[in-house]
Amino acid sequence: MKNVKIVFVIGLLFLTALWMLADTFSPVPFTYFSFRSVFIQYSGVIGIAAMSVSMLLATRVKWLERPLNGLDKMYRLHKWLGITGLVFSVLHWWWAQGTKWMVGWGWLNRPEKKAQNIEAFPQLQQWFLEQRSLAESIGEWAFYLAVLLIILALLKSFPYHLFVKTHKWLAIVYLLLAYHSAVLIKYDYWSQPIGWLTVVMLIAGSVSALIVLTGQVGRSRKVQGEIISLTSYPGIRVIASTIKLNPGWAGHRPGQFAFVSSKKSERAHPYTIASAWNEQESTLTFVVKELGDWTKQLSQWLKVGMPVSVEGPYGCFDFKDERSRQIWIGAGIGVTPFIAKMQHLMKDRGSREVDFFHVTADYDQAAIDKLKEAASKANVRLHIMITPKDGRLTPDKIRELVPDWQNASFWFCGPSEFGSALQHDFVQHGLDANDYHQELFAMR
């Protein structure tokens, strides 16, 4: 998360600094309307910049994964940028539209506009001036639609399958707002660094929007396959599916995930890969818990022999560090990346000591037996916590069972609030924040 926070904050400060090279928050004379003019420009530039980068991240570009520490972190940045774009767009809209209302209500007196001879301007500027009225109207209605779609995306109660379909419409909204921004940005900016950067972002965002609209996201990383086995664990409401892949899968590291689709109308869902890669077998296993509307249907929908599409792999939750000891914490279905890593360790154990805490509220003897067998073969010390019987896993309990925890790195996958609470406690007790790794497996 540290990389994402740095990129987010420095990005906003950098854009603000570039804008201030071209304009000022203190126009002379300083009046309501003179400030309104520059603030509308500033909020518009920041808003469309945030949306442009957010649109780029929506295409799941591979070259940004490692710098941002995984697609899960990229999606977190995508979410923050979407919210930032929404906030600045609301401010932009209010200073533009709210001022007009206040003038109409008699609260403000609008200064007289100076007459402009359009023909005296360069031809490109003339075109921009002629487009202003249309761009303002398009921008206003695109803004209303963007607010609605972003709010729906932020509502956890909004069904995932509807979220996926409606969220795609934001690509159309973005293209409308890109036109609005290109026409209404102050013409003088185009000869300044802020203008050059805006051009780059508008192009990148527009190309990304077209990729989203034409269904090309992740196309180069998609491989077809077929379900060859299904295993149900009713006690924990989990189904394990093994897929035989067609040629084209480049392999994956334990801890990575993929987008899997078995039904065109449902779109692809992200699942952690619960198996180590074996090129000779060319199979992937996914362990899925019944949590949402779609996953509750999987036990009835999935069949052996069914064709599926797999896109990936993604993620940097790959257990790579220099520590001699690791502590794994898998809460609920967060156990899956650790299953894959244990399969990998069966072939290449190494000398690292590993303590694995599996926390679950549900119980299935067959699943527990399989987990114990994998841990034994991988030389991993397994600690199973059944919360109704054993209570909650606490930092003190971990420190009691692993006295040498100061020399370990932590790898957590599970509910984000639980993971954040553990991190906060261990950092307070002296753990370096860089030694705590958490999968942020939330794609909205």
N, C-alpha and C positions, 0 to 999 in steps of 0.2 A: 504493500500500500504506500510505502514511503515514496517510491518513484512516481506513483500516480499523483500524490499530493504535491510533490515538487513540480511536476509538469503542469499541473492545474494552476497553481499559484503563480509560478514564474511566467507561464503563458499569458495570464491576464495582466500581470505587471508589464510584460514586454509589449503587449498590444497597447496598453495605456500610454507607455513611454513613447512608442512610435506615433501615436495619435497626437500627443502633446508636442512633438516636433513639428506637427503640421497645424495645430490649432491650440486653443487655450480655454481654460475654464473661467478666465477673468477677462472677457471682452471689454473693450472701451468704446463707448460708455457702457458701464455695467447696468443693465436693466433686466426686467423679467424677460422681455422678448429677445434681447441679445443673448442672454444665458440660455433661453429655450432653444435658440437656433443651434448653438454649439453642443448642447447636451443631447439634442435629438441626433446630431451627427455621431457623437461619441457612443451613445447607447445603441444606435443602429449598427455601427462598426463592430462593437463587442458582441452584440446579439448575433449577427450573421456569421462572425468568426467562430463563435462557440458552436453554432449549428453546423457550420462547414466541417469543422474537425469531428464533431459528433457523427456526421454523415459518413465521413471517411472511415471512422472506427466501425461503423455498422457493416462495412464490407469485409470485416475480419481479415485485414491485411496482415500477412504473415511476418513482414519485416518489422512490425511494431511489437510483436509478442515478447521477444526477449528484453528489449529496453523497458517495457512496461510490466515485465514479470508475469506474462500470461494473459490469455484472452479474458479470463474472469476479471482481472484488474482493468483490462481495456474496456470491458462493458461497464465497470464501475465508473470509469472516467467518462464514458459515453453518457451515462445517466447524469453525472454531475454537470456535464456540458449542456445536456438537454435542459436541465433545470436552470442553469445559468442563462442560456438563451431565452428561456421563458421569462425569467425575471427582468432581464434587460429589454426584452420585447414589450413587456407590460409597461415598464417605465417609458420606453420610446413611444408607445401608443398613447399613454396618458398625456405626456407633454405635447404631443401632436393633436390628439383628438380632444383631450380634456380642456386645453386652452381655447379651442373653438367653442366648446360649450360655455365656458366661463365668459367669453366675449358675448355670446348670445344671451346669457343671463344678465349681462350688464355689469359683471364683476370686474372686467378688464376692458381697457380701451386699446384696440389694436392700432399700432402706428400705421401711417399711410405708406403704402408700397410705392417704391420708386419705379417709374416706368422704365421698361427694358426694351431695347431695340435688338431683338433676337438675331437679326441679320448681321449685327456687328460682331457676333461671336464666331469662333471657329465652327466648321460644319458639324463636327462630332458633338460639340456642346449644344448647338442648335437642335440636334436630334434628341439629346437628353431633355432639353427644355420642353420640346414638343410632347415627350412621353410622360411628363410629370403627372398630369391628371390621371392618366390610366394607371400608372405605377402606384399612385397613392391609393386608388380604389382597390386594385388587386392586392396590395400589401395589407390593407385593412381587413379584407375578408379572409385572406390567407392567415392572418394573425389570429382571427377568431377560431378558425379551424385548427390551427396549431395548438392553441390553448386547450381546446377540447381533447385532442388526441394525446397530448402530453399528460394531461390530468388522468385520462383513462389508463395510460401506460403506468402511471404511478400508483394506481389503485390495485392493491393485491387481490381484492375481491372480484376484479374484472377477469373473466375466464381467460386462460392462457391462449386457447385457440382463437378467440376473438381479438385478443391483444396482438397476436402475430399478424392477423389480417389487417386490422385497422392501423397498426404501427407502420405498415408498409406505405400507407397513404401519406405519411410525413415526407416521403421522398418527393411527391408531387407538390406538397406545400412548400418544401424547401426550394424547388425550382421557381415557384412563383415569388417567393421572398428574395431569391437571388436576383431576379429581374428587377424587383422593387428596389433592392439595395444598389444595384449597378446604376440605375437611372437617377436615384435621389441622393447618392453620396456626393458631397461637395466636389465640384469639378476640379478644384485646385489640388485636391488630395492625390489625383492620378499622377502628378509629377513628384510626389513625395513617397518615402519608404512605406508609409501606411497604405497608400494606394497600391503600390506594387504588391505588397503582401496580400491585400484584399483581392486583387486579381487572381493570384495564385490559389487562394482559399476558395474563391468562387468557382474557379475551374475544377479544382479537386473535389469540391462538394457536389458540383453538377455532374461530373463524371461518376462519382460514387452513387448519386441518386439514380442515374440511369442504370447502373449495375444492379442496384436493388430492384428497380422497377421491372427489369428484364429477367430477373431470376438468376443472375449470374454469380451471386455471392457464394464463394467457396466451391465453385464448379470444378476448378482444377484439382481439388482435394477430395472429390467424391469418388467412391468405389461402390460398385454393386455387389451384393452378396445374397446368401440364402440361409435361413434359420435351419440349423441341423439338430438342435436339441433344446428342450425347455424343461426346467426343473422348478417346481413350486415349493415354497416354504410357507405354508399357511399360518403357522404360529406367529410369524413376523410380517405377514402380508407382503412377501417378496417373491419375485419371479426371476430366475436366472436364464438368460437366453444366450446361446452360443451361435455365432454366425460364421459361416465359411465365406471368405472374401474372394472375389475375382481378382486377377492380377491388377496391380496398380497401387496397392497400399505400400507406403514407404516404410512401414514399421512405426513403433511408438515406444515411449519410455513409460515405465510404471508411474502412475499418478496422473497421466494425461486423460483427456476425455474426447468424445466425438459427438457429432449430431447424427441421430439415427431417425430414419423415416420409413414407416411401413404402410402408410396410408396417405395418399396425395392430399386429401382434404384436411388432414390434421397438421401438416407441415412437420419439420424435423424438431426433435427435442434433444437437449444435451444430456448425455449420460457419461459418468466416469467409466473408463475401461477397467474391468475387474480381472484382467488376465495379462500375463507377460507375453511378449511377442515371440513367436516361433515361425520363422520364414517357411519351414518345411510344412507345417500344419496350416498356416495362413488363416487362423481363426481369431475371433475376438469374443469375449464374454462380457455381457452387461448384466448387472444385478440391479433390479429396479423395484422400488417400494411403492405400494399403493398410497399415494399422497394427494394427487390432484384428480381432476375430472378424467383426464386421458389415461393416466397410469392405473386408475382403478378398473379400466376396461381392458387392459393388456392381457390379463389371464384368459379372457374370453376371446380376444381378437387374434392374438398371435397363434400361429400354427407352424409345425415343422414343415419345411419346404417352401415357406412364404418368402418371396423376394423382398429385400430391404436395400435401402441406400444408406451408406455410412460416409460422413464427411469429417475429415480430421487428419491427424490428431491435433489437438490444441492443448494449451496450458503449460505452465512451468513449475507445477507442483511435483518436482521430479526427484526429491530426496538428495539433491547434490549439495554437499557442504564439506567442510574440512574437519568437522567434529568427530571425535573417536566414539561418541555415544549419541544415540538418537532416542527421543521419546515421541512415540506416535499416540495420537488421541483420535479415535474414530467414533463419533457419536451417531447412533442410528445407522442410516444408510451411508453415512460418512465413512463406513468401514471399507468401501469399495477400492479406493486407491491403495490401501494397505494390503488388500488381498492380492492385487497385481504385483506389488513390491515383494511380498513373501514368495510368490511364484518365481520371481526373478532371483531371489536369494537362494532358492532351492538349487539353482544351477551355479550361482556365484555368491557364496556366503560372505567372503571377506572377513575382516577381523573386527568390524564395528559391533559394539554391543547395542542391542535394541530392546526397549521396553514398549510394549503395545497395550494401551488401555482401550478396550472396546466397551462403550457405554450404550446400553439399550434398555428401553422400557418394555420391549416385547421379548418373547422367548420361543425358540424353536430348537429342539434338541439336535435334529439333523444338521441344522446350520451351525450350531455351536460345535458339534463334533468335527465338522469339516474345517472350521476355523482353527480349532485346536490342532488338528492334524497338520494343517499348513504351517502354523507357527512352529510346531516341533521340527518339521523338516527344514524350515528356514533358520532354525536356531534363534528364534525370537521369543523373548519372555512375555507371555500373554497374561494380561490382567483383565478379567471379564467382570463388569459391573452391571448387574441387573438391578436397575434403580428401585423397583418396588420392594426388592428383598435386601439389597446392599446399600441403598441410599444413593445420594448424588456423589459424583466424583468431584472432589475439592482439590485445590492446589496443595493443601496440607497433606492430603492423602497421597498425592503424587510424590511429594517430598519425603514422606515417610517410607514409601516403597522404593524410591530411587534416591538414596542419600547423595549420590554423585551427580545430581541433576545440574549443578553449575557447569559441568563440562559437557553438557548435552545440547543438541539443537532440538527444537520442538516442531512437530508437524501435526497440524490440526485440520480435520475435515468434519464438519457437522454444523449445527445451528450457529449462525454468526455471533449472536449475543453471548452464547456460552464460550465460544472461542475468544472473543474480545475480553471477556471477564477473566479468563485464565491468563491471557497475555498481560493484561494490566497488573494482575497480582504478581506474576513471576518477574516482570520488569521492575516492579517496586522492590522485589527481593534481590535485585542485582543482575537479572538476565539481560543480556544485550538484545535490544528489540530486533536486530537483524538476525538473531538466532531463533526467532519465532516465525514460523511459516504457516499461513492460514489460507485455505482454499475458499474463495468467495464465490461459491457456486450459486449465484443468483443472476439470471440472464435478463432481468427486467427491474 
